Amino acid sequence: MSIATRINTKLTEALAPTRLELVDESAHHAGHAGMQGLAAQETHFRLTVEAEGFRGMTRVQRQRLIYQILAQELADGVHALAISARVPGE
């Protein structure tokens, strides 16, 4: 299973988002020095997620929750994750 699929599945199960958009930007970073020697092919993502469960949380709390949910994917080679986490309507 690809890392992108794992990310989508975990976030869907944990947050029941009203919007979930994951863009793999790994190809834009393939030649960067920090990527030399890494086996992972899916390393850089841009995430937009809207979920009612974020209501009452600060931006930092929302990001920490996402990092907690995706701890294994981050350990498995996700090098960068740009996050936009909102409550529907924000």
C-alpha positions as CSV (number, residue, x, y, z in Angstrom):
1,M,0.0,0.0,0.0
2,S,1.4,3.4,-0.9
3,I,2.1,6.0,1.7
4,A,-0.4,8.3,0.2
5,T,-3.1,5.6,0.5
6,R,-2.1,5.0,4.1
7,I,-2.3,8.7,4.9
8,N,-5.8,9.0,3.2
9,T,-7.1,5.9,5.0
10,K,-5.8,6.9,8.5
11,L,-7.1,10.4,8.3
12,T,-10.5,9.4,7.0
13,E,-10.9,6.8,9.7
14,A,-9.7,9.1,12.5
15,L,-11.2,12.4,11.5
16,A,-14.2,11.7,9.2
17,P,-13.2,14.8,7.2
18,T,-15.6,16.8,5.1
19,R,-12.7,17.6,2.8
20,L,-9.4,15.7,2.4
21,E,-6.9,16.6,-0.3
22,L,-3.4,15.1,-0.4
23,V,-1.0,16.2,-3.1
24,D,2.2,14.3,-3.6
25,E,5.0,16.8,-4.3
26,S,7.8,14.4,-4.0
27,A,8.9,14.7,-7.6
28,H,9.7,18.4,-7.1
29,H,12.3,17.4,-4.4
30,A,13.9,14.3,-5.9
31,G,17.3,16.0,-6.6
32,H,17.6,17.9,-3.3
33,A,20.6,17.1,-1.1
34,G,18.4,16.0,1.8
35,M,16.8,13.3,-0.3
36,Q,20.1,11.6,-1.3
37,G,20.2,8.0,-0.2
38,L,16.5,7.7,0.9
39,A,14.7,4.7,-0.3
40,A,11.2,6.2,0.1
41,Q,9.7,7.5,-3.1
42,E,6.8,9.3,-1.5
43,T,8.4,11.9,0.7
44,H,6.8,15.3,0.4
45,F,3.1,16.0,0.7
46,R,0.7,19.0,0.9
47,L,-2.4,18.2,3.0
48,T,-5.7,20.1,3.2
49,V,-8.1,18.6,5.7
50,E,-11.4,19.9,7.0
51,A,-13.0,18.2,9.9
52,E,-15.6,19.0,12.6
53,G,-13.3,17.3,15.1
54,F,-10.9,20.3,14.9
55,R,-13.5,22.7,16.4
56,G,-12.1,24.3,19.5
57,M,-8.5,23.4,18.7
58,T,-5.7,25.8,17.9
59,R,-3.7,25.4,14.7
60,V,-0.9,23.8,16.6
61,Q,-3.2,21.3,18.3
62,R,-4.7,20.4,14.9
63,Q,-1.2,19.8,13.4
64,R,-0.1,17.8,16.4
65,L,-3.2,15.5,16.1
66,I,-2.4,14.9,12.5
67,Y,1.3,14.1,13.3
68,Q,0.1,11.7,16.0
69,I,-2.3,9.9,13.5
70,L,0.5,9.7,10.9
71,A,3.4,8.9,13.2
72,Q,4.2,5.6,11.3
73,E,4.2,7.3,7.9
74,L,6.5,10.0,9.2
75,A,8.8,7.3,10.5
76,D,8.6,5.4,7.2
77,G,10.1,8.2,5.2
78,V,7.7,11.2,4.9
79,H,10.2,14.0,4.9
80,A,7.8,17.0,4.6
81,L,4.1,17.5,5.3
82,A,2.6,20.9,4.7
83,I,-0.7,21.0,6.6
84,S,-3.8,23.1,6.3
85,A,-6.2,21.9,8.9
86,R,-9.6,23.6,9.3
87,V,-13.1,23.3,10.6
88,P,-15.7,23.3,7.8
89,G,-16.5,26.9,6.9
90,E,-13.2,28.4,8.0
